[in-house]
Amino acid sequence: MAYNPIGNQSTASITHAHTARTSLFAALFFMALLLAGIGTIPVLAETNDKPVETALLQVEAIEPVFVERGQTNYLVTLRVIVTNNGETGDVRIEVIGKDEEGYILQNVRFSGTIREGETRAMTEQFQVLGQTYERIADWEVNR
C-alpha cells in the first residue's frame, strides 16, 4: 500500500484536487495570453436562436488550453475567444477538429451570453480517445 500523506483521503479525491489545481493554473496562464491580443477570424454562429451575419460574431482564437492524457482517453479543455459585434444575446458556436486530410474527428459546441461589443472566452471540456486527439491537425468553426 502506498504512503498517503493526506491521511484518510482516497487516492481519487487527491487526484481530483490535483486536477482542479492544475486546471486553475492552466486557465490563469491562458487568460494572461488572452490579454496579449489575437487575430480575428469571422464565424457563423447563432444569437437569440436565430442565425446572424458572419461579421457580427468573430472567433479570435480556438485552442486547447489543457489536455490531461490518460492511458486511452484524454480530457481536453478547449477555449474560443469570441467578439460579439451584434446585439446582446445567447451565442452558440460549433467548432470542429480536423485531421490533415480534412476529415472531422471531433465536434465541440460552445454556448453563452455575450453582450454587444464584448469579447469573451468560452471553454468546453470533453473526453476523446487519445489516438483520435493526436490526429487533430486543426480546429475551426463549423460553417
C-alpha positions, 0 to 999 in steps of 0.5 A, a space after each residue: 500500500 502506498 504512503 498517503 500523506 493526506 491521511 484518510 483521503 482516497 487516492 481519487 479525491 487527491 487526484 481530483 484536487 490535483 486536477 482542479 489545481 492544475 486546471 486553475 493554473 492552466 486557465 490563469 496562464 491562458 487568460 494572461 495570453 488572452 490579454 496579449 491580443 489575437 487575430 480575428 477570424 469571422 464565424 457563423 454562429 447563432 444569437 437569440 436562436 436565430 442565425 446572424 451575419 458572419 461579421 457580427 460574431 468573430 472567433 479570435 482564437 480556438 485552442 486547447 488550453 489543457 489536455 490531461 492524457 490518460 492511458 486511452 482517453 484524454 480530457 481536453 479543455 478547449 477555449 474560443 475567444 469570441 467578439 460579439 459585434 451584434 446585439 446582446 444575446 445567447 451565442 452558440 458556436 460549433 467548432 470542429 477538429 480536423 485531421 490533415 486530410 480534412 476529415 472531422 474527428 471531433 465536434 465541440 459546441 460552445 454556448 453563452 451570453 455575450 453582450 454587444 461589443 464584448 469579447 469573451 472566452 468560452 471553454 468546453 471540456 470533453 473526453 476523446 480517445 487519445 489516438 483520435 486527439 493526436 490526429 487533430 491537425 486543426 480546429 475551426 468553426 463549423 460553417 
